[in-house]
Amino acid sequence: MGIFKYRQSLLEKPLLLGLLALAAMGAIQFTLGISTLLLAVPIGLAVAHQLGAFILLQLSLVILHRL
């Protein structure tokens, strides 16, 4: 019982939501990257991919700061 409460306290709700957002953004970034390559690098999609990389980096930094 004590171990469960300890493990539960490690992943507080804001941190868990941040990790889920990071995973979702990683999936979006992967999809944008593949789409950019398959469609021969349209500028709009390439910009969206770069913006996605920036958001992914920011999410990673926020999560590291919360740890």
Backbone as JSON Lines, residues from 0, in Angstrom:
{"i":0,"aa":"M","n":[0.82,-1.19,0.0],"ca":[0.0,0.0,0.0],"c":[0.87,1.26,0.0]}
{"i":1,"aa":"G","n":[1.93,1.26,0.81],"ca":[2.81,2.41,0.86],"c":[3.55,2.63,-0.45]}
{"i":2,"aa":"I","n":[3.94,1.54,-1.12],"ca":[4.64,1.65,-2.4],"c":[3.73,2.25,-3.45]}
{"i":3,"aa":"F","n":[2.45,1.88,-3.45],"ca":[1.51,2.43,-4.43],"c":[1.36,3.93,-4.26]}
{"i":4,"aa":"K","n":[1.23,4.38,-3.02],"ca":[1.1,5.82,-2.78],"c":[2.38,6.56,-3.19]}
{"i":5,"aa":"Y","n":[3.54,5.94,-2.95],"ca":[4.81,6.55,-3.35],"c":[4.87,6.68,-4.87]}
{"i":6,"aa":"R","n":[4.53,5.62,-5.57],"ca":[4.57,5.65,-7.03],"c":[3.56,6.63,-7.58]}
{"i":7,"aa":"Q","n":[2.4,6.71,-6.95],"ca":[1.36,7.63,-7.4],"c":[1.82,9.08,-7.23]}
{"i":8,"aa":"S","n":[2.54,9.35,-6.16],"ca":[2.98,10.72,-5.92],"c":[4.07,11.14,-6.9]}
{"i":9,"aa":"L","n":[4.78,10.19,-7.51],"ca":[5.83,10.54,-8.47],"c":[5.25,11.18,-9.73]}
{"i":10,"aa":"L","n":[4.09,10.72,-10.15],"ca":[3.46,11.28,-11.34],"c":[2.23,12.07,-10.94]}
{"i":11,"aa":"E","n":[2.44,13.31,-10.56],"ca":[1.32,14.17,-10.23],"c":[0.56,14.5,-11.51]}
{"i":12,"aa":"K","n":[-0.66,14.96,-11.35],"ca":[-1.53,15.18,-12.5],"c":[-0.93,16.14,-13.54]}
{"i":13,"aa":"P","n":[-0.37,17.3,-13.16],"ca":[0.21,18.17,-14.19],"c":[1.36,17.51,-14.96]}
{"i":14,"aa":"L","n":[2.17,16.73,-14.24],"ca":[3.28,16.05,-14.9],"c":[2.76,14.97,-15.84]}
{"i":15,"aa":"L","n":[1.75,14.24,-15.4],"ca":[1.16,13.21,-16.26],"c":[0.55,13.82,-17.51]}
{"i":16,"aa":"L","n":[-0.15,14.94,-17.36],"ca":[-0.72,15.62,-18.52],"c":[0.38,16.12,-19.46]}
{"i":17,"aa":"G","n":[1.48,16.59,-18.89],"ca":[2.6,17.02,-19.72],"c":[3.21,15.88,-20.51]}
{"i":18,"aa":"L","n":[3.33,14.72,-19.87],"ca":[3.86,13.55,-20.57],"c":[2.93,13.08,-21.69]}
{"i":19,"aa":"L","n":[1.63,13.14,-21.43],"ca":[0.67,12.78,-22.48],"c":[0.73,13.78,-23.64]}
{"i":20,"aa":"A","n":[0.87,15.06,-23.32],"ca":[1.0,16.07,-24.37],"c":[2.28,15.86,-25.18]}
{"i":21,"aa":"L","n":[3.35,15.48,-24.49],"ca":[4.62,15.21,-25.17],"c":[4.48,14.03,-26.13]}
{"i":22,"aa":"A","n":[3.82,12.98,-25.68],"ca":[3.62,11.81,-26.54],"c":[2.74,12.16,-27.75]}
{"i":23,"aa":"A","n":[1.69,12.93,-27.51],"ca":[0.81,13.33,-28.61],"c":[1.55,14.21,-29.61]}
{"i":24,"aa":"M","n":[2.34,15.16,-29.1],"ca":[3.1,16.04,-29.99],"c":[4.16,15.26,-30.75]}
{"i":25,"aa":"G","n":[4.74,14.25,-30.11],"ca":[5.7,13.4,-30.82],"c":[5.05,12.67,-31.98]}
{"i":26,"aa":"A","n":[3.84,12.18,-31.77],"ca":[3.12,11.5,-32.85],"c":[2.75,12.47,-33.97]}
{"i":27,"aa":"I","n":[2.34,13.67,-33.59],"ca":[2.01,14.69,-34.6],"c":[3.26,15.07,-35.39]}
{"i":28,"aa":"Q","n":[4.37,15.25,-34.68],"ca":[5.63,15.62,-35.33],"c":[6.09,14.52,-36.3]}
{"i":29,"aa":"F","n":[5.94,13.28,-35.89],"ca":[6.3,12.16,-36.76],"c":[5.45,12.19,-38.03]}
{"i":30,"aa":"T","n":[4.15,12.39,-37.86],"ca":[3.23,12.43,-39.01],"c":[3.56,13.61,-39.93]}
{"i":31,"aa":"L","n":[3.84,14.76,-39.35],"ca":[4.21,15.92,-40.17],"c":[5.51,15.66,-40.94]}
{"i":32,"aa":"G","n":[6.47,15.02,-40.3],"ca":[7.75,14.74,-40.98],"c":[7.58,13.79,-42.15]}
{"i":33,"aa":"I","n":[6.83,12.73,-41.95],"ca":[6.6,11.77,-43.04],"c":[5.82,12.43,-44.18]}
{"i":34,"aa":"S","n":[4.79,13.22,-43.8],"ca":[3.98,13.91,-44.83],"c":[4.83,14.9,-45.61]}
{"i":35,"aa":"T","n":[5.7,15.61,-44.92],"ca":[6.57,16.57,-45.6],"c":[7.45,15.89,-46.63]}
{"i":36,"aa":"L","n":[7.99,14.74,-46.27],"ca":[8.86,14.02,-47.22],"c":[8.07,13.43,-48.38]}
{"i":37,"aa":"L","n":[6.91,12.85,-48.09],"ca":[6.13,12.2,-49.15],"c":[5.56,13.2,-50.15]}
{"i":38,"aa":"L","n":[5.28,14.42,-49.69],"ca":[4.69,15.43,-50.57],"c":[5.74,16.37,-51.18]}
{"i":39,"aa":"A","n":[7.0,15.98,-51.14],"ca":[8.1,16.73,-51.75],"c":[8.27,18.12,-51.15]}
{"i":40,"aa":"V","n":[8.19,18.24,-49.86],"ca":[8.49,19.42,-49.07],"c":[7.71,20.67,-49.49]}
{"i":41,"aa":"P","n":[6.38,20.65,-49.34],"ca":[5.64,21.91,-49.54],"c":[5.97,22.87,-48.39]}
{"i":42,"aa":"I","n":[6.08,24.14,-48.7],"ca":[6.56,25.13,-47.73],"c":[5.67,25.18,-46.48]}
{"i":43,"aa":"G","n":[4.37,25.18,-46.65],"ca":[3.46,25.25,-45.5],"c":[3.64,24.08,-44.55]}
{"i":44,"aa":"L","n":[3.77,22.9,-45.11],"ca":[3.96,21.7,-44.29],"c":[5.34,21.69,-43.64]}
{"i":45,"aa":"A","n":[6.33,22.18,-44.35],"ca":[7.68,22.25,-43.78],"c":[7.73,23.23,-42.61]}
{"i":46,"aa":"V","n":[7.02,24.36,-42.74],"ca":[6.96,25.33,-41.64],"c":[6.22,24.72,-40.45]}
{"i":47,"aa":"A","n":[5.13,24.01,-40.72],"ca":[4.39,23.35,-39.64],"c":[5.28,22.32,-38.93]}
{"i":48,"aa":"H","n":[6.1,21.62,-39.67],"ca":[7.01,20.64,-39.09],"c":[8.04,21.32,-38.19]}
{"i":49,"aa":"Q","n":[8.57,22.45,-38.64],"ca":[9.53,23.19,-37.82],"c":[8.88,23.76,-36.56]}
{"i":50,"aa":"L","n":[7.67,24.25,-36.69],"ca":[6.93,24.75,-35.53],"c":[6.64,23.61,-34.56]}
{"i":51,"aa":"G","n":[6.33,22.44,-35.09],"ca":[6.1,21.27,-34.25],"c":[7.35,20.87,-33.49]}
{"i":52,"aa":"A","n":[8.51,21.0,-34.13],"ca":[9.77,20.69,-33.45],"c":[10.01,21.65,-32.3]}
{"i":53,"aa":"F","n":[9.69,22.92,-32.51],"ca":[9.85,23.92,-31.46],"c":[8.92,23.61,-30.28]}
{"i":54,"aa":"I","n":[7.68,23.28,-30.56],"ca":[6.72,22.95,-29.5],"c":[7.16,21.7,-28.76]}
{"i":55,"aa":"L","n":[7.64,20.71,-29.47],"ca":[8.13,19.48,-28.85],"c":[9.31,19.76,-27.91]}
{"i":56,"aa":"L","n":[10.21,20.62,-28.34],"ca":[11.34,21.0,-27.5],"c":[10.86,21.73,-26.24]}
{"i":57,"aa":"Q","n":[9.91,22.65,-26.41],"ca":[9.39,23.39,-25.27],"c":[8.68,22.48,-24.27]}
{"i":58,"aa":"L","n":[7.89,21.55,-24.77],"ca":[7.23,20.59,-23.89],"c":[8.26,19.75,-23.12]}
{"i":59,"aa":"S","n":[9.3,19.35,-23.79],"ca":[10.36,18.56,-23.13],"c":[11.01,19.36,-22.01]}
{"i":60,"aa":"L","n":[11.28,20.62,-22.27],"ca":[11.92,21.47,-21.26],"c":[11.0,21.71,-20.07]}
{"i":61,"aa":"V","n":[9.72,21.91,-20.32],"ca":[8.76,22.11,-19.24],"c":[8.69,20.86,-18.36]}
{"i":62,"aa":"I","n":[8.64,19.69,-18.99],"ca":[8.56,18.45,-18.21],"c":[9.84,18.24,-17.41]}
{"i":63,"aa":"L","n":[10.99,18.5,-17.99],"ca":[12.24,18.37,-17.25],"c":[12.3,19.34,-16.08]}
{"i":64,"aa":"H","n":[11.75,20.54,-16.27],"ca":[11.75,21.51,-15.19],"c":[10.84,21.06,-14.03]}
{"i":65,"aa":"R","n":[9.74,20.39,-14.36],"ca":[8.82,19.93,-13.33],"c":[9.35,18.73,-12.56]}
{"i":66,"aa":"L","n":[10.31,18.02,-13.13],"ca":[10.89,16.88,-12.41],"c":[11.77,17.41,-11.35]}
